[in-house]
Amino acid sequence: MLIAAVLCLCAAVATAAMGLWSAARPYATDQVAQVLRAVVPTQFAAAVMLGAGGVVALAAPPHAGLLALVVCVIGAVGTVAAGCYQSAKAVALREALQKSAADEASCAGACASCTLSCR
């Protein structure tokens, strides 16, 4: 149980460090960088969950510690996965709106003057 608790605490520190690294990066127009930056709050939440699971695994009796450790690890992974999904969905929507706005700006507004074969 000691090894699992220490590994969980190390994972908490690594997750928090990745969150700090992503938060310290300057704002970029790249979609991947935007998703990484938007997922920072969920990374911090996962780090807290992993840290709590590690501390409980160290302090509680073995059966309760193992249960808490498993629940915290599953919760942390689920939190980061949901945050990545939501962030990617929001960035994709933003990109689609920008692309449609650019397409509409290139149109003259009248079908008779349109030279685009797709319309």
Residue pairs with C-beta under 8 A, 6 or more apart in sequence:
1 57
1 58
1 62
1 65
1 66
1 69
2 58
4 57
4 66
4 69
5 53
5 54
5 55
5 57
5 58
5 65
5 69
6 54
7 54
8 50
8 51
8 53
8 54
8 57
8 69
8 72
8 73
9 50
9 51
9 54
9 55
11 50
12 47
12 48
12 49
12 50
12 51
12 54
13 47
15 43
15 46
15 47
15 50
15 76
15 80
16 43
16 44
16 47
18 43
19 40
19 43
19 44
19 47
22 36
22 37
22 39
22 40
22 43
23 37
23 40
25 33
25 36
25 37
27 37
28 34
28 37
31 91
31 92
31 95
34 87
34 91
35 84
35 87
35 88
35 91
38 83
38 87
38 90
38 91
39 80
39 83
39 84
39 87
41 83
42 79
42 80
42 82
42 83
42 84
43 80
43 83
45 76
45 79
45 83
46 75
46 76
46 77
46 79
46 80
47 76
49 72
49 73
49 75
49 76
49 79
50 72
50 73
50 76
52 68
52 72
53 68
53 69
53 71
53 72
53 73
53 76
54 69
54 72
56 64
56 65
56 68
56 69
56 72
57 65
57 66
57 68
57 69
58 65
59 65
60 68
107 114
107 116
107 119
108 114
111 119
